[in-house]
Structure formats: C-alpha cells, structure tokens
Amino acid sequence: MNARNVVAPVVAVEPDGFPADSPVWDVLWLADLRDVPADATWPRLMTAPHPDAVGSYGHLVEVWVVEHRGQPWRWWQRLAARRLLEHDADGRLVWEIAALTVARQVGKTTLLGDLCSWRLHSAGFFDAEQLVLSTGKDVAVVREMQRHHRLRAKQDRVTYHVREVNGQEEIEIIADGSRWMVRAKDAVYGITATMATVDEAWKVLASVVDDGIEPTTVEATDAQILLVSTAHRRATVLMVGRRARALDHLGDGDGPLLLEWSAPPDAELDDRDGWRQASPHWTRKRERLVGQRLEGALAGESDDVDEPDAIASFRTQWLNQWPAKRLKAGKGEPLVEVDEWEICRGDVVDNPRVVVAVEDHAGLGAGIVAVCVQPDGRLGVDGWCVSTWKEALADLSTLYAEHETVRLYAGASLLVRLPPGMRATAGTSTLTRATLPLMRELVRAGEVVHDSPDLDDQIDQVRVTDSIGGLTAVPGVRSDLVRAASWAISAAHRPRRTPGIH
C-alpha cells in the first residue's frame, strides 16, 4: 500500500496550560502583557516562548497599526502578535507555523487583516519583496477580511495597484512590488509566499498546506504560515493535527505555536467561566449574546450552517471546543462536501418499490442501503451498518417482506452467500467507479434526501480519487455503505423527462 494512503489516527491530548503568573512567561517582551485587563482572558492553552527567541517585533506592529489604521488593538490581539513575531538573536522570526483559535466574534478577522497588511508593507524591514497569500474555507470569507484594506488602497493610486477580479483580489505596492493576494484554497499551488494565512482552517484539507503552501515557503526568508479557525466537529486533520502536535510540545516550543482560548472539554454548557475562557475579549454584551445562543441551542437552533447539531454548534462556535480525535485521509478528496451533504438531509418516506444494496466490510460486518423514490421525485436514502452476516440476512429478509418489489445489489464476495430466493446484481469495483460520480452529481443537484447517521460518518471520512472509468474510494477507511449507496442510487435514478417544445 502506498504510504500516502495509510489512514492514521490523530489524537489531541490536552495538557494543563500555563497561567499568566507562570514563570514560563518571564521574558522581557511579554512583561507589559502579564497584567490581564478586566475585559480580557489569558489563553487557556498557549505554547511557551520559543527556545531561540530573544525578543518580538509585535510592539512595532502595534505602533504601525495605530498609525496606519488609527485604532489600537485589543489586549489579546497585542499578545497574539507578540507571540507570533518572536525572533532570535539574528533578528529572524522563529515560528514557521502557528495556529490561532478563538470563539466567534472577538476580533480575529481584524487581527488577521492587520498582520497581513503590515507584512505587505515590510519589504524594507525584511530586506525582501513580500508576497502575502490569504486563503480559507471559501473565497468569500477571505475577501471580506481583505475588503477594508483594498478600499483604503484604492484611495491612493500612486502607492497601490488594486486588482478586484473575483477570487483573485490583490493589493500591490508599486514601489517595491510586494503583493497581498486572495486565492481559493485549491489555487495556492506554486505561489512562493513570505506569509500565508488560512482562515476558517477547520474546513481546509491538510494537503492544501502540506503540498500547496508549505513547500513554497522553504526558500523564503522569515516565512510564516498562520492557521486561524474556530473549532468544528467535522474539522479536517489540518487543524486537529497541527493542534495535537502543538499540545505535545506546549512547554518546550518544539512544535507549532498554539494560541488557544477555549472552554475545558468537561465544561458545562451554562458554565460562564467556560464562556470566558473561550473569549479573549469579554463584555456584558458578549455575555448576553452567548447566553442567547445557548437558549437557541437548547431549543434546537444551530448557529452554523455546516453543523445541524445545535448543541455541537454551541460547543464549537461559542466554547471553541475541538474534537480530540480525527482520522487522517492522506490522499484524495471528499466524494461530496459536508455542506452539500447536509443540505440533502431530511425525512425519508417509504415506498413499496425499493432498491437495496448490501456490501461486505472486510468480513467484519456489512453495510445495507435502501433507496426509494420520494413523492417529490427525489431519491430517499437510508443506510445502516451491521456487525454480522446473520444480521444482514435478517434485515434483507425484512426488506423483502415489507415491500412489493425489491431490486437487490450485492458485493461480488456476497453473491454466493445469498439464499436462493434473493437474486442480486453484482456490485463490482467497475460498477463502483461508474456510480460514485453519478451519486456525487445527484447530491450536488439536490436530487437526494437522506437520513442515516452511519452513512453520514462514512461520507465524512471517505476520500475518492479519479481513475479510469470514474472514481475510486481511497483504501483505509470504512466505505461499504458509500459503495452500496452509489449502486442503489444509480439503479433507482431515472432522469426526469424534459418536455419537448415544438
């Protein structure tokens, strides 16, 4: 098996953090920030100062922001910049990659935009032309982060050239050629950046940074990558993995820099101390806001379009609690994106005519999928996993007994194990390669409605690659339900007729 196909667990074990009065922070460049203001909170988890650090350029950026934008940073933004811009005795930045994670609406977008803008204007400081690259979960969120800076630059056409092509927004300093680019996450390859930022990084694949951004920063002097995100239950291995490594080295500075404001994993939903630990900036207005969001979550209202579970949404959005474990799929791409799949979630109505598919899980059980046409013409999909072949046969017998017509597909290895009364079409790898693209197309078109937690989990984990004849599921994670679903959906699909116009 190719090493890149191996699926390895990434597990984050949280150590105790270092409070503001810990001797870990006895360094000159943090001395004026150790006295935490009443409206602020010290990070619950923050990496110790880098062993090579002798100072920080953060205070210079604070002054620059006031002069350039006319508004000082909040205390926590000053702290974040001090940590990010620590340097060694030769004046070189010591952190190559950093992760910043906070709850919603505390000013992280302002901080991120200011850091990018300062770096854009720092060719003289670093003795090199600067290229700042900003990407994220989608172009819209990054474009909005840069918007105010573009508007200011457009007012000074002598100093700046501004490009506003959709998805390729850019600010260039005419005198030295330094640029600040906005790019989609799949358009970052080959761009040599001196600073790269990834916003809402929970939804960005690790390969975007590992294969697209990081290799280009190797030769750039003082290059840095900044991952910024609020927590999410369906986070990719990018943030979970980098966070896990940072937690392993929280006290020695040998991993990425981590700056995290979050509630402890065991915090109760209504624990106001937990609310504060996730919010570096705190006001009575924010306390009321979080309280209102909790009331909404308890009533089933989710703040996150990517998270239908209201309680999980509250824990990630407002308590900033990250999942402890994530499986890493090292190759491929999702069959469908999470938001595309979530949009298709709904109640499935039974139908006397049903297409059923069953597929083996390496001899350790099976996945069963039932698909039937809904009253509105969509394809209703239900699926579940069983631990033994005996259970699978019992469920198949029930499906036959409860429906007038059953059309059955079975994995090639299961055909000989079916009883005589169950005739099935073979589900082969060739069939899978052909049916996975159609399943993707129908989900994206909204032609599918589903209600299956087991299938949700596999859709979240499975990755596919292009192959001759269609798509292939990357080995290493359980995919029997996804394969079975593709067979059944394709068999049940009947293209809707388009009325002729004469």
PABA-399898 format. One record per residue (C-alpha): residue number from 1; residue in three letters; y, z, x. Coordinates in steps of 0.1 Angstrom, whole numbers, plus 2048, in hexadecimal, padded with zeros to 3 digits. Each point is the difference from the previous one (the first is absolute). Layout:
% residues N
<NUM, "ALA", <Y, Z, X>>
...
END
This chain:
% residues 502
<1, "MET", <800, 800, 800>>
<2, "ASN", <823, 7F7, 80D>>
<3, "ALA", <812, 820, 80B>>
<4, "ARG", <81E, 7F8, 7EA>>
<5, "ASN", <7EA, 800, 7E1>>
<6, "VAL", <7F5, 824, 805>>
<7, "VAL", <80D, 818, 7E5>>
<8, "ALA", <808, 822, 80F>>
<9, "PRO", <80D, 81E, 7EE>>
<10, "VAL", <824, 80B, 808>>
<11, "VAL", <803, 825, 7F8>>
<12, "ALA", <820, 814, 803>>
<13, "VAL", <7FC, 825, 808>>
<14, "GLU", <821, 813, 7FB>>
<15, "PRO", <807, 81B, 81B>>
<16, "ASP", <81B, 81A, 7FB>>
<17, "GLY", <822, 7F2, 807>>
<18, "PHE", <81B, 810, 816>>
<19, "PRO", <81C, 813, 7EE>>
<20, "ALA", <824, 7FC, 80C>>
<21, "ASP", <7FF, 820, 814>>
<22, "SER", <7E1, 7F6, 814>>
<23, "PRO", <805, 7FE, 826>>
<24, "VAL", <7F2, 7DC, 7FE>>
<25, "TRP", <824, 7F6, 7F6>>
<26, "ASP", <811, 811, 81E>>
<27, "VAL", <810, 7E0, 80C>>
<28, "LEU", <825, 7FA, 805>>
<29, "TRP", <803, 7E1, 7E9>>
<30, "LEU", <7F3, 814, 7E2>>
<31, "ALA", <814, 820, 806>>
<32, "ASP", <81B, 7F9, 7E7>>
<33, "LEU", <7E7, 7F6, 7E4>>
<34, "ARG", <7EA, 81F, 801>>
<35, "ASP", <816, 812, 7E8>>
<36, "VAL", <7F5, 7EF, 7E0>>
<37, "PRO", <81B, 7FD, 7E5>>
<38, "ALA", <7FB, 80F, 7DE>>
<39, "ASP", <7FC, 7DD, 7F0>>
<40, "ALA", <7E6, 7F4, 819>>
<41, "THR", <7DC, 806, 809>>
<42, "TRP", <7EF, 800, 822>>
<43, "PRO", <7E3, 7E7, 802>>
<44, "ARG", <7DE, 80F, 7F7>>
<45, "LEU", <7EF, 7EA, 81A>>
<46, "MET", <813, 7F2, 81E>>
<47, "THR", <7F3, 7F5, 822>>
<48, "ALA", <80B, 816, 81D>>
<49, "PRO", <81A, 7F1, 818>>
<50, "HIS", <7F1, 7E5, 816>>
<51, "PRO", <7F4, 80E, 822>>
<52, "ASP", <816, 7E6, 813>>
<53, "ALA", <81F, 806, 7EB>>
<54, "VAL", <81F, 80E, 811>>
<55, "GLY", <81A, 7F8, 7E5>>
<56, "SER", <808, 7EB, 7E1>>
<57, "TYR", <818, 7E4, 7F7>>
<58, "GLY", <800, 80D, 7DC>>
<59, "HIS", <822, 811, 803>>
<60, "LEU", <810, 7DF, 80C>>
<61, "VAL", <7F2, 7EE, 7E0>>
<62, "GLU", <80F, 81C, 7EA>>
<63, "VAL", <822, 7F9, 80E>>
<64, "TRP", <7FB, 7DB, 7FD>>
<65, "VAL", <7F6, 802, 7DC>>
<66, "VAL", <81F, 814, 7F7>>
<67, "GLU", <817, 7E7, 812>>
<68, "HIS", <7ED, 7E1, 7F2>>
<69, "ARG", <7F9, 80B, 7DD>>
<70, "GLY", <819, 81D, 7FB>>
<71, "GLN", <7E6, 819, 7F2>>
<72, "PRO", <7ED, 81A, 814>>
<73, "TRP", <7DA, 804, 7FE>>
<74, "ARG", <7EF, 81D, 7EE>>
<75, "TRP", <7F1, 81B, 817>>
<76, "TRP", <7DC, 7F2, 7FC>>
<77, "GLN", <80C, 7DD, 809>>
<78, "ARG", <810, 80D, 820>>
<79, "LEU", <7DF, 812, 808>>
<80, "ALA", <7EB, 7E1, 7FA>>
<81, "ALA", <817, 7EB, 817>>
<82, "ARG", <7FF, 81A, 81C>>
<83, "ARG", <7DA, 800, 800>>
<84, "LEU", <7FC, 7DA, 7FD>>
<85, "LEU", <819, 7F9, 81D>>
<86, "GLU", <7F3, 819, 819>>
<87, "HIS", <801, 7F1, 823>>
<88, "ASP", <7F2, 807, 823>>
<89, "ALA", <811, 806, 821>>
<90, "ASP", <805, 7DB, 805>>
<91, "GLY", <811, 7FD, 7DF>>
<92, "ARG", <7E3, 7ED, 7EF>>
<93, "LEU", <7F5, 808, 7DC>>
<94, "VAL", <7E0, 814, 800>>
<95, "TRP", <7F3, 7F9, 7DD>>
<96, "GLU", <7F0, 7DE, 7FB>>
<97, "ILE", <7F6, 806, 7DD>>
<98, "ALA", <80B, 81A, 7E6>>
<99, "ALA", <7F8, 808, 7DC>>
<100, "LEU", <819, 80F, 7E8>>
<101, "THR", <7F4, 80C, 7DE>>
<102, "VAL", <814, 812, 7E6>>
<103, "ALA", <801, 803, 7DA>>
<104, "ARG", <815, 7E8, 7EB>>
<105, "GLN", <826, 7FE, 7FF>>
<106, "VAL", <80B, 815, 81D>>
<107, "GLY", <812, 7E5, 815>>
<108, "LYS", <7E5, 7F0, 815>>
<109, "THR", <80C, 7DD, 7F7>>
<110, "THR", <823, 809, 80D>>
<111, "LEU", <7F2, 80E, 820>>
<112, "LEU", <7EA, 7E2, 806>>
<113, "GLY", <81C, 7E7, 7FA>>
<114, "ASP", <817, 814, 818>>
<115, "LEU", <7E6, 801, 81B>>
<116, "CYS", <7FA, 7DA, 7FD>>
<117, "SER", <825, 7F9, 801>>
<118, "TRP", <806, 816, 81E>>
<119, "ARG", <7E4, 7EF, 813>>
<120, "LEU", <80E, 7DE, 7F6>>
<121, "HIS", <821, 80A, 811>>
<122, "SER", <7F0, 80E, 81F>>
<123, "ALA", <7FB, 7E2, 817>>
<124, "GLY", <819, 80F, 819>>
<125, "PHE", <7F0, 822, 7FE>>
<126, "PHE", <7DD, 7F3, 807>>
<127, "ASP", <80B, 7E3, 817>>
<128, "ALA", <7ED, 7E7, 7EB>>
<129, "GLU", <804, 7EB, 7E1>>
<130, "GLN", <7F2, 813, 7E2>>
<131, "LEU", <7E9, 7F3, 7E5>>
<132, "VAL", <7FB, 818, 7E3>>
<133, "LEU", <7E4, 7F6, 7E8>>
<134, "SER", <7FE, 811, 7DD>>
<135, "THR", <7E2, 7FB, 7E9>>
<136, "GLY", <7EE, 814, 7E6>>
<137, "LYS", <7EA, 800, 7E1>>
<138, "ASP", <815, 7E4, 7F2>>
<139, "VAL", <81F, 7ED, 809>>
<140, "ALA", <815, 80F, 7E4>>
<141, "VAL", <7FF, 824, 80D>>
<142, "VAL", <80A, 7F5, 824>>
<143, "ARG", <81B, 7E8, 7F3>>
<144, "GLU", <810, 81C, 7ED>>
<145, "MET", <7FF, 817, 81F>>
<146, "GLN", <814, 7E6, 813>>
<147, "ARG", <817, 7F5, 7E4>>
<148, "HIS", <81E, 816, 807>>
<149, "HIS", <7FF, 7F7, 825>>
<150, "ARG", <800, 7DB, 7F7>>
<151, "LEU", <81E, 804, 7E9>>
<152, "ARG", <814, 811, 81B>>
<153, "ALA", <7F6, 7E6, 81A>>
<154, "LYS", <80B, 7E3, 7E8>>
<155, "GLN", <823, 80E, 800>>
<156, "ASP", <802, 7FB, 826>>
<157, "ARG", <7F6, 7DC, 806>>
<158, "VAL", <80F, 800, 823>>
<159, "THR", <7E7, 81B, 80C>>
<160, "TYR", <7E2, 7F8, 7EA>>
<161, "HIS", <7EC, 7E3, 7F3>>
<162, "VAL", <7ED, 809, 7E0>>
<163, "ARG", <7E2, 7ED, 7F2>>
<164, "GLU", <7F6, 807, 7DC>>
<165, "VAL", <7E2, 7E9, 7FA>>
<166, "ASN", <7E8, 812, 7E8>>
<167, "GLY", <7E7, 813, 815>>
<168, "GLN", <811, 7F8, 821>>
<169, "GLU", <820, 814, 7FE>>
<170, "GLU", <80F, 805, 822>>
<171, "ILE", <81F, 80E, 812>>
<172, "GLU", <809, 7F2, 822>>
<173, "ILE", <81A, 80C, 818>>
<174, "ILE", <810, 7E0, 80D>>
<175, "ALA", <80B, 80E, 822>>
<176, "ASP", <7DE, 80B, 80D>>
<177, "GLY", <7E7, 7EF, 7E9>>
<178, "SER", <7F1, 821, 7F3>>
<179, "ARG", <7F0, 7FC, 7DE>>
<180, "TRP", <7F3, 816, 7E3>>
<181, "MET", <7E6, 7ED, 7EC>>
<182, "VAL", <7F0, 807, 7DE>>
<183, "ARG", <7DD, 7F2, 7FD>>
<184, "ALA", <7E3, 802, 7E9>>
<185, "LYS", <7E2, 814, 80D>>
<186, "ASP", <7EC, 7E0, 806>>
<187, "ALA", <81C, 7EF, 813>>
<188, "VAL", <804, 817, 81D>>
<189, "TYR", <7E8, 7F0, 818>>
<190, "GLY", <80F, 7F2, 821>>
<191, "ILE", <822, 811, 7FD>>
<192, "THR", <807, 814, 81F>>
<193, "ALA", <812, 81F, 7F3>>
<194, "THR", <812, 81C, 813>>
<195, "MET", <7FF, 815, 7E0>>
<196, "ALA", <7EA, 7FA, 7E2>>
<197, "THR", <800, 814, 7DF>>
<198, "VAL", <7E6, 800, 7E5>>
<199, "ASP", <80D, 80E, 7DF>>
<200, "GLU", <7E8, 80C, 7E4>>
<201, "ALA", <7E6, 7FD, 81B>>
<202, "TRP", <7E5, 80F, 7EA>>
<203, "LYS", <7FA, 7DE, 7F1>>
<204, "VAL", <800, 7EC, 821>>
<205, "LEU", <7DF, 7F8, 811>>
<206, "ALA", <7FB, 80E, 823>>
<207, "SER", <7FB, 7DC, 80D>>
<208, "VAL", <824, 7F8, 7F9>>
<209, "VAL", <80A, 81A, 81B>>
<210, "ASP", <7E1, 7FE, 816>>
<211, "ASP", <7FE, 7DA, 802>>
<212, "GLY", <823, 7F5, 7F5>>
<213, "ILE", <81A, 818, 80D>>
<214, "GLU", <7F2, 816, 81B>>
<215, "PRO", <7F5, 7E5, 818>>
<216, "THR", <824, 7F1, 800>>
<217, "THR", <810, 821, 80A>>
<218, "VAL", <7EB, 804, 820>>
<219, "GLU", <818, 7ED, 816>>
<220, "ALA", <820, 80B, 7EF>>
<221, "THR", <813, 81C, 811>>
<222, "ASP", <805, 820, 7EC>>
<223, "ALA", <7ED, 7F1, 7E3>>
<224, "GLN", <7F8, 815, 7E2>>
<225, "ILE", <7ED, 7FD, 7DF>>
<226, "LEU", <80A, 817, 7E3>>
<227, "LEU", <7E9, 804, 7E3>>
<228, "VAL", <812, 80F, 7E1>>
<229, "SER", <7EF, 809, 7E0>>
<230, "THR", <7FB, 818, 7E4>>
<231, "ALA", <7DB, 80A, 7FA>>
<232, "HIS", <7E9, 7EC, 7EA>>
<233, "ARG", <7DC, 806, 7F4>>
<234, "ARG", <7F7, 7DC, 808>>
<235, "ALA", <810, 7FF, 822>>
<236, "THR", <7F2, 7E8, 819>>
<237, "VAL", <7F2, 80B, 821>>
<238, "LEU", <822, 7F8, 811>>
<239, "MET", <812, 820, 7F6>>
<240, "VAL", <7E1, 816, 7FB>>
<241, "GLY", <7F2, 7F6, 822>>
<242, "ARG", <820, 804, 814>>
<243, "ARG", <807, 820, 7EE>>
<244, "ALA", <7DD, 80D, 808>>
<245, "ARG", <805, 7F8, 825>>
<246, "ALA", <822, 811, 801>>
<247, "LEU", <7F2, 81F, 7EF>>
<248, "ASP", <7E5, 801, 81B>>
<249, "HIS", <81B, 802, 81B>>
<250, "LEU", <81B, 813, 7ED>>
<251, "GLY", <805, 819, 81C>>
<252, "ASP", <7FC, 7EA, 81F>>
<253, "GLY", <814, 7E1, 7F7>>
<254, "ASP", <7E4, 7E9, 80B>>
<255, "GLY", <7FE, 7ED, 7DF>>
<256, "PRO", <81A, 7EF, 7EA>>
<257, "LEU", <81F, 814, 7F6>>
<258, "LEU", <7FC, 80F, 7DD>>
<259, "LEU", <81C, 80D, 7EB>>
<260, "GLU", <7F3, 80D, 7DF>>
<261, "TRP", <80E, 813, 7E3>>
<262, "SER", <7E5, 808, 7E8>>
<263, "ALA", <7F0, 81A, 7EA>>
<264, "PRO", <7E0, 810, 80D>>
<265, "PRO", <7E0, 7F1, 7F3>>
<266, "ASP", <7F8, 81F, 7EB>>
<267, "ALA", <823, 803, 7F1>>
<268, "GLU", <801, 804, 7DA>>
<269, "LEU", <813, 7E5, 7EC>>
<270, "ASP", <81B, 819, 7F5>>
<271, "ASP", <804, 811, 822>>
<272, "ARG", <825, 7FD, 807>>
<273, "ASP", <7FB, 809, 824>>
<274, "GLY", <7E9, 7E2, 803>>
<275, "TRP", <81A, 7EA, 7F0>>
<276, "ARG", <819, 80B, 81B>>
<277, "GLN", <7E7, 7FA, 81C>>
<278, "ALA", <7FE, 7DC, 7F5>>
<279, "SER", <826, 7FC, 7FE>>
<280, "PRO", <814, 801, 820>>
<281, "HIS", <820, 801, 7EB>>
<282, "TRP", <801, 818, 7E3>>
<283, "THR", <819, 806, 7E3>>
<284, "ARG", <7FE, 80F, 7DE>>
<285, "LYS", <803, 7DC, 7F2>>
<286, "ARG", <7E0, 7F6, 813>>
<287, "GLU", <7EE, 81F, 7F4>>
<288, "ARG", <807, 7F7, 7DC>>
<289, "LEU", <7F6, 7DC, 808>>
<290, "VAL", <7DE, 80A, 80E>>
<291, "GLY", <7FB, 818, 7E3>>
<292, "GLN", <806, 7E4, 7E7>>
<293, "ARG", <7E8, 7E9, 814>>
<294, "LEU", <7E5, 81B, 7FD>>
<295, "GLU", <805, 803, 7DB>>
<296, "GLY", <7FC, 7DB, 7FD>>
<297, "ALA", <7E1, 800, 816>>
<298, "LEU", <7F0, 81B, 7EA>>
<299, "ALA", <808, 7EA, 7E2>>
<300, "GLY", <7EE, 7E3, 811>>
<301, "GLU", <81F, 7ED, 80D>>
<302, "SER", <7FD, 7F1, 823>>
<303, "ASP", <81E, 7F9, 816>>
<304, "ASP", <7ED, 7E6, 814>>
<305, "VAL", <7F6, 7DE, 7F3>>
<306, "ASP", <7E5, 7FF, 81B>>
<307, "GLU", <7F1, 822, 7F4>>
<308, "PRO", <7F4, 803, 7DC>>
<309, "ASP", <7F5, 824, 805>>
<310, "ALA", <81F, 815, 7F7>>
<311, "ILE", <7F5, 81F, 813>>
<312, "ALA", <7F7, 7ED, 81F>>
<313, "SER", <821, 7EE, 7FD>>
<314, "PHE", <813, 821, 7FF>>
<315, "ARG", <7ED, 80E, 81E>>
<316, "THR", <807, 7E1, 815>>
<317, "GLN", <823, 7F8, 7F5>>
<318, "TRP", <80F, 823, 7FE>>
<319, "LEU", <7E9, 816, 815>>
<320, "ASN", <7F9, 7E5, 819>>
<321, "GLN", <7DB, 809, 803>>
<322, "TRP", <7EC, 7E7, 814>>
<323, "PRO", <7DB, 7F9, 7FA>>
<324, "ALA", <7EB, 811, 81B>>
<325, "LYS", <7E8, 7E3, 804>>
<326, "ARG", <801, 7DB, 7FF>>
<327, "LEU", <7E6, 7E5, 809>>
<328, "LYS", <80B, 7E6, 818>>
<329, "ALA", <7F7, 7DC, 7F9>>
<330, "GLY", <808, 7EF, 821>>
<331, "LYS", <7FF, 7DD, 7F5>>
<332, "GLY", <809, 7EB, 7E2>>
<333, "GLU", <818, 805, 7E2>>
<334, "PRO", <7FD, 80F, 7DE>>
<335, "LEU", <7EF, 7EA, 7E6>>
<336, "VAL", <81D, 809, 7E9>>
<337, "GLU", <81E, 816, 807>>
<338, "VAL", <801, 823, 7F1>>
<339, "ASP", <81D, 7F8, 7E8>>
<340, "GLU", <7EF, 7E1, 7F4>>
<341, "TRP", <7E0, 813, 7F7>>
<342, "GLU", <813, 81D, 7F0>>
<343, "ILE", <813, 7E9, 7E9>>
<344, "CYS", <7DF, 7F4, 7F2>>
<345, "ARG", <7F4, 823, 7F7>>
<346, "GLY", <7F9, 807, 7DB>>
<347, "ASP", <7E7, 808, 7E5>>
<348, "VAL", <7E2, 7E8, 7FE>>
<349, "VAL", <7F3, 7F7, 7DE>>
<350, "ASP", <7DB, 7F9, 7FD>>
<351, "ASN", <7F3, 7DE, 7F4>>
<352, "PRO", <7DD, 7F6, 7F3>>
<353, "ARG", <7FF, 7E5, 81C>>
<354, "VAL", <801, 80E, 823>>
<355, "VAL", <7FB, 7F4, 823>>
<356, "VAL", <7EF, 81A, 816>>
<357, "ALA", <7FC, 801, 826>>
<358, "VAL", <7EC, 818, 816>>
<359, "GLU", <801, 801, 826>>
<360, "ASP", <7ED, 815, 819>>
<361, "HIS", <812, 819, 817>>
<362, "ALA", <7EB, 7FE, 820>>
<363, "GLY", <7E2, 810, 7EE>>
<364, "LEU", <815, 81F, 7F8>>
<365, "GLY", <808, 7F8, 7DC>>
<366, "ALA", <811, 7E4, 7ED>>
<367, "GLY", <820, 7F5, 7EF>>
<368, "ILE", <800, 7F3, 7DD>>
<369, "VAL", <81C, 7ED, 7EF>>
<370, "ALA", <804, 7F5, 7DC>>
<371, "VAL", <81A, 7E6, 7F6>>
<372, "CYS", <809, 7F4, 7DD>>
<373, "VAL", <81C, 7EC, 7F0>>
<374, "GLN", <81B, 816, 7F0>>
<375, "PRO", <811, 7F9, 7DF>>
<376, "ASP", <81F, 7F3, 813>>
<377, "GLY", <7EB, 7E8, 815>>
<378, "ARG", <800, 815, 820>>
<379, "LEU", <7E0, 80A, 812>>
<380, "GLY", <7F8, 824, 7FC>>
<381, "VAL", <7EE, 80F, 81E>>
<382, "ASP", <7ED, 821, 803>>
<383, "GLY", <7EC, 80A, 81E>>
<384, "TRP", <7ED, 81E, 80D>>
<385, "CYS", <7EA, 80B, 81D>>
<386, "VAL", <7DD, 80F, 7FD>>
<387, "SER", <7ED, 812, 81B>>
<388, "THR", <7DD, 7F2, 7F9>>
<389, "TRP", <7F0, 7E0, 7F4>>
<390, "LYS", <7EF, 813, 7E4>>
<391, "GLU", <823, 809, 7F2>>
<392, "ALA", <80B, 7DC, 804>>
<393, "LEU", <7E2, 7F4, 7EB>>
<394, "ALA", <807, 81A, 7E5>>
<395, "ASP", <825, 7F5, 7FE>>
<396, "LEU", <7F6, 7DB, 7FE>>
<397, "SER", <7E7, 808, 7E4>>
<398, "THR", <81C, 812, 7ED>>
<399, "LEU", <817, 7E2, 804>>
<400, "TYR", <7E5, 7E8, 7F3>>
<401, "ALA", <7F9, 817, 7E2>>
<402, "GLU", <825, 803, 7F7>>
<403, "HIS", <80B, 7DC, 802>>
<404, "GLU", <7F5, 7E0, 7EE>>
<405, "THR", <802, 7EA, 81F>>
<406, "VAL", <7FE, 80B, 824>>
<407, "ARG", <804, 7E8, 81D>>
<408, "LEU", <7F3, 811, 81F>>
<409, "TYR", <808, 7FA, 825>>
<410, "ALA", <7ED, 814, 81B>>
<411, "GLY", <802, 802, 825>>
<412, "ALA", <7E7, 7EA, 811>>
<413, "SER", <7EC, 81E, 80D>>
<414, "LEU", <7FE, 80F, 7DD>>
<415, "LEU", <7F1, 7E2, 7ED>>
<416, "VAL", <7DC, 809, 807>>
<417, "ARG", <806, 824, 7F5>>
<418, "LEU", <80C, 7F6, 7DD>>
<419, "PRO", <7E7, 804, 7E3>>
<420, "PRO", <7F2, 7E0, 7F0>>
<421, "GLY", <818, 802, 7E2>>
<422, "MET", <81F, 7FE, 816>>
<423, "ARG", <807, 7DD, 80D>>
<424, "ALA", <81D, 7FE, 818>>
<425, "THR", <814, 7E8, 815>>
<426, "ALA", <7FF, 808, 825>>
<427, "GLY", <820, 80F, 80F>>
<428, "THR", <800, 7F2, 823>>
<429, "SER", <819, 801, 81C>>
<430, "THR", <809, 7DB, 7F8>>
<431, "LEU", <808, 80A, 7DC>>
<432, "THR", <815, 81D, 80C>>
<433, "ARG", <815, 7EB, 817>>
<434, "ALA", <807, 7E9, 7E3>>
<435, "THR", <807, 81B, 7E6>>
<436, "LEU", <816, 818, 813>>
<437, "PRO", <81D, 7E7, 801>>
<438, "LEU", <7FE, 7FB, 7DA>>
<439, "MET", <7FF, 826, 7FA>>
<440, "ARG", <820, 803, 816>>
<441, "GLU", <811, 7E4, 7ED>>
<442, "LEU", <7F7, 80E, 7DE>>
<443, "VAL", <80C, 823, 809>>
<444, "ARG", <821, 7F2, 80D>>
<445, "ALA", <804, 7EB, 7E0>>
<446, "GLY", <7FB, 81F, 7EA>>
<447, "GLU", <7E1, 7F2, 7F1>>
<448, "VAL", <7EB, 81F, 807>>
<449, "VAL", <801, 823, 7F1>>
<450, "HIS", <7EB, 81C, 811>>
<451, "ASP", <7F7, 824, 7FC>>
<452, "SER", <7E9, 80B, 81C>>
<453, "PRO", <808, 81C, 81A>>
<454, "ASP", <7E2, 7F5, 815>>
<455, "LEU", <80D, 7DC, 801>>
<456, "ASP", <823, 80D, 808>>
<457, "ASP", <7F3, 811, 81F>>
<458, "GLN", <7EF, 7E1, 80D>>
<459, "ILE", <81D, 7EA, 7F8>>
<460, "ASP", <815, 818, 815>>
<461, "GLN", <7E9, 800, 81D>>
<462, "VAL", <7F1, 7DD, 802>>
<463, "ARG", <80F, 7E6, 816>>
<464, "VAL", <7F9, 7DB, 800>>
<465, "THR", <804, 7E3, 818>>
<466, "ASP", <802, 7DA, 7FC>>
<467, "SER", <7DF, 7EF, 805>>
<468, "ILE", <7F0, 7DE, 7F9>>
<469, "GLY", <7FC, 7FE, 7DB>>
<470, "GLY", <818, 81C, 7F7>>
<471, "LEU", <803, 825, 809>>
<472, "THR", <7E9, 818, 811>>
<473, "ALA", <800, 826, 7FD>>
<474, "VAL", <804, 811, 821>>
<475, "PRO", <7E1, 815, 808>>
<476, "GLY", <803, 826, 804>>
<477, "VAL", <80C, 80D, 7DE>>
<478, "ARG", <7ED, 800, 7DF>>
<479, "SER", <807, 7E0, 7ED>>
<480, "ASP", <7E3, 7FC, 7E8>>
<481, "LEU", <816, 805, 7E1>>
<482, "VAL", <81A, 7E7, 80D>>
<483, "ARG", <7E6, 7E5, 806>>
<484, "ALA", <7EF, 807, 7DE>>
<485, "ALA", <822, 7FF, 7EF>>
<486, "SER", <808, 7DE, 80F>>
<487, "TRP", <7E0, 7F1, 7F3>>
<488, "ALA", <804, 80E, 7DD>>
<489, "ILE", <825, 7F8, 7FD>>
<490, "SER", <7FA, 7DC, 80C>>
<491, "ALA", <7E3, 7FC, 7E7>>
<492, "ALA", <814, 80D, 7E3>>
<493, "HIS", <81F, 7EC, 808>>
<494, "ARG", <808, 7E3, 7EA>>
<495, "PRO", <820, 7EE, 808>>
<496, "ARG", <818, 801, 7E3>>
<497, "ARG", <806, 7DE, 7F1>>
<498, "THR", <822, 7F1, 803>>
<499, "PRO", <80A, 7ED, 7E0>>
<500, "GLY", <805, 7DB, 806>>
<501, "ILE", <822, 7F1, 7F9>>
<502, "HIS", <800, 7DD, 7F2>>
END
